[in-house]
């Protein structure tokens, strides 16, 4: 059973449920294999030009591994993408990324914190 509070999502392919989740280890493996940080991967590869099928398979495989399918290979992940449809898988991957990493990336920097003035300790 998936836990949406942990960013988990379920994808059903040919009647079988697959849990997708993103944890630190999965992020590290994705970054290592694709050669850039997860923020740049999202920005550069999930942008308007779209992600290559092989890049999508890497991210999908790692989310499947984190979701409990630790032995799934890239070929099997790719075949699942083809069976479910790349747009469907891409949408679910996007949901997992947003749920796990937050959806505020496009809203600019966080507002600066203002320092509070200390009240003077002397009498007036």
N, C-alpha and C positions, 0 to 999 in steps of 0.2 A: 504494500500500500504506500502510495506516495505521500510526502509531507510537503505541501505547498509553502509552509513557513520556512523550510530549509531550501527553498528554490527548486524543489523537485517537480518534475512534470512527467506524465505518462504519455507514451506514444504507442498506439496499437498498429501493428503491421501484420497483415494476414492472420488476424485473430489472436495474436500474441502480444501481451503488454510488455513494454520496455520502459524502465524507469531511467530518466535522465537527471543527472545531478552534477554539480560542479563543486569540487573541493580544492584545497590548496595544491595537493599533489597533481590533480588533473590540470590545473592552471599552469603549474610548472612544466609539465610534460608538453602541453600545447605550445607554450612559449618557446621551449627548447626545440621542438620539432619544426615550428613555423618561423623561428628566428627573430621574433620581436615580442614585445610585451603585450599582454592581453588587451590593454587599452588601445594600442595601435592596431592590433588584429581586428578589434571591433570597428574602429574608425576606418581603417583602410580596406578591410576585406568584407565587412558587412555593409559597406556604404552603397552608394547608388550603382556602382559597377558590379556589385555582387561578388560572391566568393567562388573560387574554383571548386569543382566537385571534389578534388583531392584534399583541399584545405577543409572543406565541409566535413569530409570523412574523418579527418584527424580530430577535429573538435567533437564530432558526434561520437567517435570511438571512445574518447576520454570521458565524455559525459556518461556513456553506457557503462564504462568500467567503474566510474564513481557510483553509479546507480546499482551496482551489484553484479555486473557482467564482466568480471575482472579478466577473463581470458579471451575476450572478443578481439579479433584481428581487424586490420584495416580493410581487407577484402570483404569480410562479412559485414562490417559497418557500411561499406560502400554499396553492397548488394541490398542492404536494408533501406538505404537512401533511395536507390532506384525503385524498390518495391513500393515505398511510401510516397515517393515524389520529392524531389529536392526542395520545392517551395514549402511543402508541408513540414519537412524536417528542419529547414531553415527557420521557419516561424517558431517551432518549438524550441530550437536552440536559442533563438532570440529571447523567448520568454524566460528560459533558464538563466541566461546572462543577465537580463534585467532584474529578475528576482534575486539573484545571488549577489550581483555587484552593485545594484541600485540603478535607478532610472534617471538620476539627476545630472548625468554627464553633459547634457546639452544645455544646461541652464547657467553656464558660466561659473566663475569661482564662487566659493562660499563667501558670504559677507564677512568682512573683517570684524573681529571682536573689539569692542571698545574697552579701554581700561577705565576702571572705576576710580574716581578720586577718593582718596582716603580722607576721612574726616580728621581734622586736626584734633590733637589730644589736649590741647591747652584750653583753659577757660577763656571766655571772651570778655 
